[in-house]
């Protein structure tokens, strides 16, 4: 089981950004779920960005948590954006058929810098 660190910040344009670092698995998805759903319900931002640049591992529970966050955001009219998914995360979303739902290209951008 891995570790994950999540921080939330507001961008100049008002969007809320949840920066996630580490692994999204059984040990860490509870905290991410609370952060995503709590932020959407409390703040009701126009846009919630989940930055996945430094996510090194994600299992089915991590995927399920992102889908839950997306669904709750959609229910209240918040735009839910995944930003900079690592190559591993992008592959997981592609294999599960979720890239389109999250508005991601079918393949990672060749100019994207991924950090394992």
C-alpha positions in Angstrom: 0.0 0.0 0.0 1.3 3.4 -0.9 1.3 6.9 0.3 -0.4 10.0 -1.2 -0.2 13.7 -0.4 -3.0 16.0 -1.5 -3.0 19.7 -1.4 -5.7 22.1 -2.5 -5.1 25.6 -3.8 -7.0 28.3 -5.7 -5.7 29.5 -9.1 -5.9 33.2 -10.1 -8.9 32.3 -12.4 -10.8 31.0 -9.3 -10.5 27.3 -10.2 -9.7 25.0 -7.3 -6.7 22.6 -7.9 -6.2 19.4 -6.0 -2.6 18.4 -6.4 -2.1 14.7 -5.8 1.3 13.0 -5.3 2.1 9.3 -4.8 -0.1 6.2 -5.1 -3.9 6.0 -5.3 -4.8 2.7 -3.8 -6.8 1.2 -0.9 -4.7 3.0 1.6 -5.1 6.5 0.1 -8.3 6.8 -1.8 -10.4 7.6 1.2 -8.5 10.8 1.7 -8.8 11.7 -2.0 -12.5 10.9 -2.0 -13.1 13.2 1.1 -11.0 15.9 -0.5 -12.8 15.8 -3.9 -16.3 15.5 -2.7 -15.8 17.8 0.3 -14.3 20.5 -1.8 -17.1 20.3 -4.4 -19.9 20.3 -1.8 -18.3 23.1 0.4 -16.8 25.4 -2.2 -19.0 24.7 -5.3 -16.2 25.9 -7.6 -16.9 26.5 -11.3 -13.9 24.3 -12.1 -12.2 21.6 -10.0 -8.8 20.5 -11.4 -7.2 17.3 -10.2 -3.5 17.5 -11.0 -2.1 14.0 -11.4 1.4 14.8 -12.6 3.1 13.1 -9.7 0.8 10.1 -9.3 3.0 7.1 -9.6 0.4 4.3 -9.2 -3.4 4.0 -9.4 -5.5 0.9 -9.1 -9.2 0.4 -9.6 -10.1 2.1 -6.4 -8.2 5.2 -7.5 -10.1 5.1 -10.8 -13.4 4.7 -8.9 -12.6 7.7 -6.7 -11.9 9.9 -9.7 -15.2 8.8 -11.2 -17.0 9.5 -8.0 -15.5 13.0 -7.9 -16.5 13.6 -11.5 -20.1 12.5 -10.8 -20.5 14.7 -7.7 -19.0 17.6 -9.5 -21.3 17.1 -12.5 -24.4 17.0 -10.1 -23.6 20.5 -8.8 -22.5 22.0 -12.1 -18.8 22.0 -11.4 -16.4 21.3 -14.3 -14.1 18.4 -13.3 -10.7 18.4 -15.1 -7.9 15.9 -14.9 -4.6 17.7 -15.5 -1.3 16.1 -16.5 -2.0 12.5 -15.8 1.2 10.5 -15.7 1.8 8.0 -18.5 0.8 5.2 -16.1 -2.4 6.9 -15.0 -3.3 7.8 -18.6 -2.8 4.2 -19.6 -5.1 3.0 -16.7 -7.8 5.4 -17.9 -7.4 4.4 -21.5 -7.7 0.7 -20.7 -10.8 1.3 -18.7 -12.4 3.4 -21.5 -12.5 6.6 -19.3 -10.3 9.0 -21.2 -13.2 10.4 -23.2 -15.3 10.9 -20.1 -12.5 12.9 -18.5 -11.9 14.8 -21.7 -8.4 13.4 -22.2 -6.9 12.5 -25.6 -6.9 8.8 -26.4 -3.0 8.8 -26.3 -0.8 10.9 -24.0 0.6 14.0 -25.6 4.1 13.5 -27.0 5.1 17.0 -25.6 3.8 16.1 -22.1 6.5 15.5 -19.5 5.7 12.5 -17.4 7.4 11.8 -14.1 7.3 8.2 -13.0 
